[in-house]
Structures are given as structure tokens and as C-alpha cells.
Amino acid sequence: MSKVIPLSLETPATQEAARVMGICNSCRYCEGFCAVFPAMERRLNFTAESIHFLANLCHNCGACYHACQYAPPHAFALELPRAMAKVRKESYAHFATPNWLGRLYQQQGLALSLGSLVGFVVIFVLAYLLAGGETARLWQAASTKELFYEITPHNTLVAIFGPVFLWAVLAMTLSGQRYWQMLKGLAPEQAFLSKEASQTVSDIVQLRYLDGGGQGCAAESDKPTKQRRVSHQMVFLGFMLCLASTSVATLYHYLLDYPAPYPMTSLPKLLGISGGLLMVVGCVWLLAQRPSRHQALQDPTQQTMDVGFVSLLLVIAATGLASMWLRTTAAMPLLHLIHLSSVLSFFLLMPYCKFVHGLYRGLALWWHNREQANPSRLQLSEG
Amino acid sequence: MFDVLVIGGGNAALCAALAAREHGAQRVLLLESAPRSERGGNSIHTRNIRVKHDAPMGHLTDAYPEDEFFEDLLRVTAGKTTESLARQVIRASQDCPPWMQKHGVQFQACLGGTLHLSRTNNFFLGGGKALVNAYYRSAEQLGIEVRYDSPVDELEIEKGHFKAAWIAKPNGQRERMAAKAVVIASGGFESNRDWLREAWGPAADQFLIRGCRFNMGVLLKDLIAKGAQSIGDATQGHCVAIDARAPMYDGGIVTRIDCVSLGIVVNKHAQRFYDEGEDFWPKRYAIWGRLVAQQPDQVGYSIIDAKAQGRFMPPVFPGETAYTIAELAHKIGIDVEALEKTVADYNAAVVPGRFDHAVLDNCHTEGLTPAKTHWAQRLDTPPFTAYPLRPGITFTYLGVRVNDQAQVLFDDYSPNCFAAGEIMAGNVLGQGYVAGVGMTIGTVYGRLAGEQAAKAAATISANLNHSESSKAAA
């Protein structure tokens, strides 16, 4: 087992989170807010592994911070959301496959994102030119059908997208596996029950724990609002619709021998347009909330990572919609290339960027639901 | 001029301000002595309210009838209560949860480890600071004015009639604030070391304050000096044995040591001094502060063995551990032989029984003074752990006498000076404590005082208008 997690998980960030959990475990007032506290109450000692579990359960809603009698200016200076955010950043790097790429991304995320985006544009253009394409066509308005596949022939798309997509899936599977191994080390005797899987899916789809125990997210002040939960789920749903759109189109292409482009009323278009719109609105809304988010809910070193991730999603959705709307104009070829490249860049960096929050949080939630299905071994009582 | 001035910034003050506004007071001003970041007084450390109910109600199970609530109160106070006011509080408690919810407070099921309170106590989602935050938001919505950093150091009272309050501003200046009626909900005097010393003698120097640092009892003293009648005894209060390493102020709940009933407690001379297993810990924790306060140097040590581990709420500071009693005594700095003898005598006196921490079991000692009457198990399984104890004061009971309209009693009951919360809790709580009753008194009397103050203000306005119109007529 020891070779599964090669590096020590114990760091100043996990030590601080363990200190916070030790105090919280004596208090427990926040028990009703989210999954972190019931999971905490099953423990008396907080190992670095258990901290990486609890930190990813935390959705950073902020309710506990505003309710905390030990928050600054108290001498205990508890800032649970920030402490957990710092540990999550380490989870993203530590469990990344390969590990060094995760660390590199955290240092140079913006450069990697922009670099890969530009890189893919260059690759597409080169592939087009090498195949005998005319440079002038890249600035030309035309009826889309020919131009779309002329610039990016279907086989080129498959040749580039295929490996990148497989890479993302493989790397994330390996990362998820390593994280899951760590979780299993927390309590090896946990039994598997299928209902916990459906509970977990429901927790994710509803974003149950970005809600301050049902009141909403206290992101800005102690006043709870539903803004973050709603905007996050717009992006989530939009992303899923876009994924569904591409999947349906792939099936059309290979199974029905029905190649793109599709009419406006076709399933791929309807899914893609609604998904794209949801993503644009959701991303803009999420970004707009960021500046006013309470400082105790933030780790300033993750600003670029977080904003970069949402911005990339926004670019993907916006260029996708734009290249469709402007498909008969001279802007189309370039928009089309930027859209494809941003999607590729997204998939390439998926295992290292903020996208993985969903992976680790999902697994942590699943583990949490499994734990909760078993009675606690502790018999703690006040009397 | 303000209609109603509320002095204080905790639960009772907020309830009073909200109720005053609800009952027609147009201009309500709340003066909180603490800065914004430390607002809420001791209320931020609370977690539930004890509520009477005749049938299951929200998260509250079963029923908790008036008589049972009153008997619980009678038992802990040993009769030091005012029955009419106590019953008034108990009856009105049932109406509190819906009102609290209306103002944004949310409830949750009883916390892990507090099943014993699931029937009687309604827990706040997120605890008392979340409650305080909700009330301040509601106050803002209702147009109540709130000033932080505004300690009132003097009241102008003429023959029991409130005229104005003086605010001591941070810049050293004083500001006079007149109002038609006032609700004083500024807490007890537990943060005032000099006053504690007056009451307790030098022992008070060892006391930790579990609550905030702002409760200096300034207005309690001022009211008494201006003829308000006091009730209660300055040495009575909510006084718990807490971890000796707790911060001087605001240690709150995490400084609790919940393993007293699972082991023994000795003083600095390694002598036991009270039955650790007299009753369930939630019913006994509030007497242990006084017990430790009466020991030399006001210090005690709760000692357990490995059998107790994992059975009590985790204390915030790790205990001192050792594999022998001698080593433990050495580590905590008390006489080795004396502790060995105390443990040996205790172990020899334990009559084996069927240990069950959930009931008053039959594990007890025989021929030992003081006896341990329940949950007595031998201390024989290392490692042994010791937690140092000191008295921790949550709030004091000495207060001003009020009637069932929350009017402060001078020579007569004041027409426009009302009190709520800790400053009058002594009318109901003469001694002892039962979990969550402080919030019951604060909420009921806060609402009552706010309502009465609004009415008093309206009466005064009507009289003013009347006298002005008669002047005009003349």
C-alpha cells in the first residue's frame, strides 16, 4: 500500500486543518451545515489522510465561518473554509498523474492553458496548410458545410481529440484511484452498499452541501444566498449538455452515417446551444461573484487556478456559440479554431486544473455516504 | 428622540429591539459595547433554548410539560426562584421557536452526543453566533439602528423614570442619548475581575471567563446605585469546571472536560472532594465550577484510565498521559504518594457492577468518603490521563428585580425602564443551572421587555402630544 502514495501528505496546510478540526470536534455547533462535521465526529485524531478526505468534502459555502465563535479576532483564529481550501490545493497536486505535472500546473497554470490553446491552433493551421490548404480561406466567409471540414477534416479532429481525450480519462482515472486508495486506508472494513452511490449522485446533482445546511451559501457575508449554488449548477448542467451534444453527434456520425453540420432543430444543436448558453451565463455569474467573496473563504494562491478554470469554460462556451452564430462571416474559421483548441486545451489540462475538484469531492462524498451507512465506532456522549 | 433604546447586543437585547419594532416603536436604537466583530455577548457561545411543549414540535421529541420544566428548575435552584416569573417564562417559551424562525433563526436536530437534550432543548443551526447574525440581519431589515463600540456607562434616572443614557465613545467623549423607554440587556458582571474578587475573595483571581470580555456589570452597578432593587447573590452564577489551559475570555464550549463522571477528580493535594458520579454529567457540570473554586488554589484534576477513552466529548487540549499513577502525579505536579494512595483507596472501595454510562448504573464505592455513587470503575488500565480544571464563569446571577412586565423595581416598578437577559436572570435562577434556560429567559424577557417598552414609549408620546395640545389651547 505504501507505494500507492509516495510522498508524505503531512504539510503545514494539513497540520493547520487538523488543528482546526480538533477544536471543531470539541464544539460541533456546525454539525448541521454540511458533510464535513458528521464525518469529523467519527474521529478523534486527524491524520493527514483524514484531512485530505474532509477537505474535499468541504464545499466552501462559508456558513461555518460566519457562525464560528472561534473565528478571528478570537485567539483560536479558526478559518475552516480557508484551511480546507489550502489542503484541497495540495490534493489536486498530490494525487495528479503524473504528480509533477500537477505541481507544474499549480505554478504555471495560466501559461500552460494559454500555451496549449495557442499550440493547438498552430497544430490545426499547420495540419491544414500541410494538407495543401489555402491561407486565404482562413479569413474567408463561406457557407459552413465545406469550410468546417476543409479547415479541420474529420480525421484530423479524431486524430487529435482521441488521444487527448483518452489521456484525460486515463490520468484522471489513475488520480481517482490513488485518492480512493487513500480513502480506503481510513477505514478498511467499510462495506459497499449500492444505495450510497445513488445518494452520492443525488448529493452532486443537487449540490447539497453548497448550501449552509439549507439556507444558502454565506460567501459574501453571514447573509445566505443561493447564488453560488445556482450559478455553479448552471455551469455543471451546461457542461453536461454540451458533452451530451458531442456524444449524440458522434453517434450520428458513426452509427447513422449522418455527418455534421446538423440543422438548428436537431438534437446535437439543441443540446449544444442550451448547454452553451447555460455555461456562458453560469460562468459570468460565478466570476461576477468572486470579487465580493469573503476573504476567509479564499486562498489567494488559488485565484489564478480558479479564475482560469471558469474563464476557460467561458471561452469554450462563448466561442462555440459565436462560431455557430457567425458561421457565414469571415470570423468563423478563426473562432472555430479557437473553440476547438480551447476544448482540447481543457481536456489536456483537465487532470491538473480545478476540474478535478469534482473528481475528489465526488469520491469523498461517496466515501462519506459509505461511512455514514455504518454506525460510528465512537460512543461519545456528554454524560 | 428615540422611542426605545436597547442597551446590549446579545440575544435578549436583539429580541427586545425586534419586539419593540414589531409593537409599533418607530425609532429603535440598539447600543452594543463590543465592536462589530465581537458583537453578540455571551449569546455567541450558546447552542440551544429550553422549550416547554405538550407534543412533538419541530426537532423536539415527545412532550416537555410546564410542570416538568418547573420541577427541573426548582431542583437545580433548590427553590431559589420566583415561581410566578419562572412559570411565565416556561409558558411563553413555547411561542419562541416560531418567532425566532420568523427572524431567520434555524433549528437542527440535537448535536451528536446530546441525545439527553433531544426532548427538552431546541438547537440552533450553527449555534448562537448564527442566531445572533440572523437577528442582526432582521434588525437591519426592520430599520432598527445599531451602533457598535458604544458602551453605556451611566443612566439618567429620576425617581425610577428613565431619561437618557450616556455613551462612552472610543475617542473619550461622552454622548447623551435620550429615549422614551429603555431596555437594559447588558449582561452580568462576570468579566469584571474586581467585582468577582469582592464577591469571592482572592479565589476569583484564578477564575476563567467562559464568555466575552465586555460584561463588566457597569449598568447593573449603576442601576443598584440609583435605587433599583437587586436580587440574588454575587457569588452565584453559571460556573463550570473547565480546562485550566483555556484562554482567559471566550473559551466557550470547547474548554469543557466531560470525563469527570468516568473517573475521579482530585485537588492539588491529590484528595477527592465530591461524588463524581452523583448524577448524569449534563445535570452536574454546572456545580463543578463552584466545587473547584472551593479547593486550594482553585485547581482540580480529572483523572481517567484507558477504559474511558472514546466515551466522552473530545477536549480541545490533549490531557497529560502516563503509564503509571506515580508518573502521572509527577507530570501534573502533585504529590506522588498521596495520589497513589487516593487511587488505591478508591480502587479498593469500588464494588464491581454492570457499567452503563447511559443509566444511573450500580457501579459504586463502599466505605469511601466522599463516595462515588455511579459509574465507579477501578483506575487500572493504562495509559492514565489527567486534565487540569479551573472554575470557568459563564454568567453571574446577581441582578435587578423585575415584575412580570419586565419593569425594573425601584421604589416602585419603573414606567419606562425594563430589563432582560442576564441582568435579570437571577429573578428566575437563584442558583444552579439547567441547560438552555439562559436563552429561554433571555428570549422570553427580551421579547416581553421590547413589547412593554414600545407600549411605554407610545404612552409617553401620547402624553407629550396631549400636554402640547393643551399648552397650545392655553
Interface residues (C-beta under 8 A of the other chain):
Chain A: G22 I23 N25 S26 C27 R28 Y29 C30 E31 G32 F33 P38 E41 L44 A63 C64 H66 A67 C68 Q69 Y70 P72 P73 H74 A75 F76 G212 G213 G214 Q215 D222 K223 R377 L378 Q379 L380 S381 E382 G383
Chain B: S37 E38 I44 H45 R47 Q106 Q108 A109 L111 G112 G113 T114 L115 H116 F123 F124 L125 G126 G127 G128 K129 A130 N133 R137 P247 D250 G252 I253 V254 R256 D258 S261 F280 W281 P282 K283 R284 Y285 G310 R311 F312 M313 P314 P315 V316 H357 A358
